[in-house]
Amino acid sequence: MRILIVENEKPAADRIVRLLKKLDNTVIITGIIETVEGTINWIQNNESPDLILMDIQLDDGLCFEIFETINVETPVIFTTAYDEYTLKAFKVNSVDYLLKPVDEIQLDAALKKFNKIYAETNKTPDYQQIIKELTRQYKSRFLIKIGEKYKSVPAVDISHFHILERSVFIKDFSGREYSVDYSLEHLENVLDPNIFFRINRDYIVNINSIVTIYSYSSSRLQLTLKNEEKDDKCVVSREKVREFKKWVDR
């Protein structure tokens, strides 16, 4: 397998080469590039490798500029220190990522994934979708109108969102409640899913607001939130239980 390494830190590049050779002594390193410009020139003037291992932060900018400038058909495994959920697009598009420092077990799993998916199907990942997901910004605060005044409430200070009489309210960790002009469907798309989870039709909860998780009837779960009494409405719906458990157990 022919692999191009795009990495601007020599110790990191050396480690990747060493691990690759250990995992597969038939691997051929076609080059080690440190910059966006250098990578563009290399890809335009050389035979495409089978795989690229690419850092996101390079000496002259972010690697996204490469995909915006030229057509890259080679599958890529990214190495990065970015947040895990932001990189979820890599999983969706069958492109893997490795958190630095690169770990042998993770690299081995990533190579096996490449061999299973890309080598068998020759599928080209959707880089535009990857870039979109990587650069996505989640809502960090809400501007609330209180009478004639306005108040900015940071999203991380919100215990949960809930529906009451067809209106949506937020409740912060101090117990204050405010009305907002958003639907829960909209909020699901703009809130950081590492922090917030929609447990049922009426509630989106902050992971940091959960005090206790109880077993409930019909394989469901009931939550107690900070500054809240045990509430029959704060129940994880049956179809969301498995996903909720994975969300909590990360």
C-alpha positions, -999 to +999 in steps of 0.1 A: +000+000+000+013+034-010+007+061+016+013+099+015+018+116+049+009+153+052+022+164+086+041+195+097+055+181+129+085+159+123+082+139+155+046+132+147+055+122+111+083+100+123+059+083+147+033+076+120+060+061+097+073+039+125+038+027+134+029+021+097+060+000+092+053-020+123+017-027+113+025-035+077+061-038+065+050-037+028+038-001+032+055+024+009+057+060+021+054+081-011+062+114+006+060+135+037+046+170+030+044+198+056+023+225+039-010+231+020+008+244-010+033+215-010+005+190-008-014+206-037+018+205-059+026+170-049-009+156-057-010+175-091+024+161-102+025+126-088+007+093-092-021+091-066-013+071-035-037+045-021-042+065+011-033+098+027-027+104+064-032+142+068-029+166+097-055+194+098-032+222+110-004+227+085+024+253+084+006+275+059-030+270+068-058+244+073-058+213+051-094+222+039-078+245+014-064+215-004-098+201-011-112+235-020-084+240-045-080+207-063-100+175-067-087+148-042-098+113-051-076+095-026-092+084+007-079+103+037-074+095+074-070+127+093-049+133+124-061+160+146-069+173+181-104+184+173-134+175+193-148+140+186-184+148+177-173+176+153-155+149+134-185+126+132-187+133+095-156+112+090-174+082+103-205+089+083-184+093+051-162+063+059-131+084+065-114+079+098-095+102+121-068+098+147-063+119+178-028+130+185-005+115+196-013+087+171-020+054+189-010+021+174-044+004+181-063+033+166-041+034+135-044-003+130-082+000+133-082+029+108-062+009+083-085-021+086-114+002+080-098+016+049-091-019+036-126-031+043-145-001+029-123+018+004-102-010-010-133-031-016-156-004-029-132+022-043-156+048-029-146+084-028-156+102+004-177+134+003-151+160+013-175+189+010-197+173+037-166+166+058-155+203+056-190+214+064-192+193+095-157+202+107-164+240+104-199+238+119-205+262+148-231+253+174-252+279+192-233+292+222-258+316+237-294+328+236-307+364+236-337+364+259-362+393+261-374+401+296-399+429+295-381+458+279-347+443+286-326+416+270-304+390+287-278+368+271-278+332+285-249+309+276-260+276+263-237+258+288-257+274+316-290+259+304-302+228+323-328+218+298-353+229+272-390+219+275-424+224+261-451+238+283-486+246+268-472+246+232-444+271+240-407+263+244-389+273+276-353+271+288-344+266+324-309+275+337-290+258+365-302+284+390-338+275+383-347+306+362-371+299+333-374+319+300-395+315+269-377+312+236-389+315+200-375+282+188-390+248+183-373+217+198-367+205+163-347+236+155-328+235+187-317+199+180-299+211+150-281+241+165-271+228+200-239+209+205-249+172+206-220+164+229-238+184+256-275+183+247-298+153+239-335+152+231-349+125+253-385+128+242-410+150+224-409+176+251-374+177+266-338+184+255-314+180+285-279+191+292-256+162+302-244+182+332-279+186+345-286+149+350-284+139+386-299+104+386-310+079+359-337+054+370-351+023+353-386+029+342-415+008+329-413-008+294-375-005+292-375+032+295-354+055+317-364+084+340-342+113+349-338+136+378-323+169+369-306+195+390-330+218+408-359+196+396-381+171+413-386+136+399-409+143+369-429+118+349-423+140+318-386+137+321-385+102+307-363+089+279-386+076+252-384+039+244-369+044+209-342+068+223-330+046+252-302+029+233-289+061+218-292+079+251-271+053+269-243+056+243-245+094+246-240+092+284-214+064+283-187+081+263 
